[in-house]
Amino acid sequence: MATIFTALQDVQARIHAACTAAARNDQEVTLLAVSKTFPSRDIRMLYEHGHRAFGENYAQELATKHHELSDCTGLEWHFIGPIQSNKTKLVAENAAWVHTIDRFKIAERLSNQRPSHMAALNICLQVNVSGEQSKSGITPSELLGLAQQVSQLPQINIRGLMCIPEATDNATRLAKQFSTLVSLKAQLNQQGFKLDTLSMGMSGDLELAIASGSTLVRIGSAIFGARTYTSGNTAQ
Ligand SMILES: *Cc1c(COP(=O)(O)O)cnc(C)c1O
C-alpha cells in the first residue's frame, strides 16, 4: 500500500507537470497538505520528510495538533475552515495563515487576539466565485470594501484571495470561477494592494487551478486518503 509520503510525492509530480504545461515555475505554487481528521503522527511523518505547510479546518483540532507537534520547528499551520467568533482566539494563537476571512468582525477579533510576540497573521479573503447561496465567502462587489477595512488591522497581513468553486466536473465552469478570482486579485493590486496569493485548487482540480494561476493548492484526500468524519468533527 502506498504510504502518505509516496502520495505526497505523487501530488508534487502532478503539480510539477501542471506547472510545466502552463509554462510556470514550480516555485510559484505552494502545496498545502490538508491534514484535517488525520492524526498528528501522519503530519510528523511528512514533516520528517521535509514538508512544512499543513491545513486544518477545525480550531480545536488545530490547537491540539499544534501542541502535539510543538517540537517541529518551522511547521506552518494554515486555517482553512469556517471560523466562528467563539473560536477566533484558538486560531489567532495557533495559525500562521487563515484562508477563510469573509467578515470584518472575524478579522478584527483575530487581530486583537493575535499574541504580540507573533508575526502578523497572514490572511486570504474568501470570495464566493460560484454565486451559490449555500457558499461562504463575500461577493465580488463586497471585496474592495472588506479589503480596505481589513488592511487597517495591525496584526493582520492581507496576502491574497481564496475560493472554493462549485462542486462540478465541468472544466469550463471551474475555469471561469478560478479566473474570476485571478481578475479580482489583479483589480485589488491596481488599487494599491500587494496581494501575492491565490489559494485555489484541491485534489480533484489542482491542474486546472494551476493553469488558471493558483499560487497555493490545498490538497487533502490525494495525500492522506478518504476522510471519515466523526460527530464532533475532531481527529480520530
Ligand atoms: C478539506 C478541504 C480541502 C481538501 O480537499 P481535498 O478534496 O480532500 O483535497 C481543501 N480546501 C478546503 C477549504 C477544505 O475544507
The ligand as a Gaussian input file, in Angstrom:
#p B3LYP/6-31G(d) Opt

LIG

0 1
 C      -10.958000      19.684000       3.043000
 C      -10.590000      20.874000       2.244000
 C       -9.649000      20.785000       1.199000
 C       -9.020000      19.483000       0.746000
 O       -9.923000      18.832000      -0.089000
 P       -9.498000      17.501000      -0.905000
 O      -10.552000      17.397000      -1.949000
 O       -9.513000      16.394000       0.073000
 O       -8.155000      17.743000      -1.490000
 C       -9.312000      21.946000       0.550000
 N       -9.846000      23.138000       0.882000
 C      -10.759000      23.260000       1.866000
 C      -11.320000      24.598000       2.181000
 C      -11.160000      22.133000       2.566000
 O      -12.087000      22.266000       3.533000

